Amino acid sequence: MACTSSTDSHGTTYTIDKEDAVRTPGGQYRPGCPAIEVWWSRNGKKADETLVIRQEYPDRSTADVLELTFGQVYDLIQALNKSVEKT
């Protein structure tokens, strides 16, 4: 699954497409997930930049939103890599 991106003067938005629910060849049900938007926010100074991750489920009235500093982004990448390696 590839992401798409768009850039303007305020930052770059990356969109990871939704994944529909599927049945595996073994007959197991794997639920889908809605699209994820990742926005690298540029508000002028490098120190003010943050990464915003947003996911909105169609059956909810709100979205899940995370805002991370530059250091937290690196820690999140490390945590994701470690968790995927253990699966």
Beta strands, then each sheet from edge to edge (+ up, - down):
strand 1: 3-8
strand 2: 11-16
strand 3: 22-23
strand 4: 29-30
strand 5: 36-41
strand 6: 50-56
strand 7: 63-68
sheet 1: 1+ 2- 5+ 6- 7+
sheet 2: 3+ 4-
end
